[in-house]
C-alpha cells in the first residue's frame, strides 16, 4: 500500500510526487495520489473477458469490486508483461472514480519533482501530443516518462457516451452570456482538449482557446494579467501538466487578477484535491468523468 500521509505538497508549488514504474526495462512515472494499492500479480485470480483488446487481460476482484487489469507492456510495446519470468506487480489506480489495475515488471522509488522539469515528448514529424506519454523528466538515474493514464484508458476502453451532444434548451440570458464569453481551455490531453472544444463550441460560447500546459497558458494570459484588453473571460484548466500545473497557474493568476474566474478539472476526485483547488482560489473543482459539468458550471 502506498501511504499518502506525509507526502502531501503545498498547493500551487508546481511540485508532484511520482512513483517510478518499470515496463519492458523503461522507467515510467505516475502521480502517487492516483495510486490505491500495489499488489503482487496473481494470474489465477484473473477472469478473462471475451472480445477485450489484447492489452485488457480481464478483471480481478479488488475490495469486492471487479476491476479491469491492463497489461502496460502490451499497450506500450506490444509485448506482454504477463509472459515475463520474474514476479509481476499490479498497481491499482483510481481515475475518474473508476479503479484499474496496471500490470508491470516492478516499481522502484518515489521522486518529488517540479512540473517545470517535465518536458513534452518530441515525436516524429514535430508533433508534441502523445496519448500515452505526458512528458519526460531527466533524473540522476536516467529518463522517466510520465504516463498519461487518462488517455491510455480512453484508448483501451473508451470514454463512454459522447459529450458533444447538444444540451437542453437555454434561456435568452444564458444564450447571450455564452455568445459573449471567451473560454481558455488548458490540458495536456489531446482527447480532453478536443472534447471540450467541441462541447463549448456547440454550446454557443463565443470562442474557445486551447493550450497544452500551464506555462503556455500563463504567457497567453499576459493581457489579462497586465490589465490590458483581454481576449479571455474564463479559464478552464487541468491540474497535471508539464512545465506548470493547473494549481500553480490558478494561484499565480489569482494573485495578479483578483476575481478572474477559474474552473479546475481533474481525474483525481478526492477531498484532498478539492482542498488544494480551494487553497489556490479555484472557483470550481470538477471531475473529468463528465465534462458536460463544465457548461453547467459556466452557466452559473
Secondary structure, 3 states (H helix, E strand, C coil): CCCCCCCCCCCCCCEEEEEEEEECCEEEEEEHHHEEEEEECCHHHCECCCCCCCCEEEEEEECCEEEEEEEHHHHHHCCCHHHCCCCCEEEEEEECCEEEEEEECEEEEEEEEEHHHCECCCCHHHCCCCCCEEEEEEECCEEEEEECHHHHHHHHHCCCCCCCCCCCCCCHHHHHHHHHCEEEEECCCHHHHHHHHHHHHHCCCCEEEEECCHHHHHHHCHHHHHCCCCCCCEEEECCCCCCCCHHHHHHHHHHHCCCCCEEEEECCCCHHHHHHHHHCCCCEEEECCCCCHHHHHHHC
